[in-house]
């Protein structure tokens, strides 16, 4: 009887599909190239992102298949910091933006308020938008000097090759 119970338990575990979200490792150069190749205009800002975290989406269906459902939530946010130009992060930036948080199946973007970000903001008719998804999206949380230096290098047209 014990063998039957173990066999039944093993079959049950194997019969349930294993789901995992597979994300590419965040890479500043790759994100820069995505933005540059987009039909939209982007600016790069390093600053503190603030918003009401209670407005973030929370997925309801933990068994949803990836891609089966996409939930997008737009909420007001503010980013205060510096805009990137060829001279570096020298020009102040303090604006209300739209934060677009995306859920893919059971996984949702999880931005943190009050934290330093390097953000690629897309220009829209209503202002700027930061789009985040479960894999990160168009921002880097708590960017280190290597990421900041790579951003300056990319904006200057210098070395901007994604890591392999």
Secondary structure, DSSP 8 states (H G I E B T S, - for coil): -HHHHHHHHHHHHHHS-----------HHHHHHHHHHSSS-EEEEEEEEEE-GGGS---S-TT--TTT-EEEEEEEEEEEEEEEETTEEEEEEEEEEEEEEEEETTEE----TTEEEEEEEEEETTEEEEEE-TT--SEEET--HHHHHHHHHHHTTS------
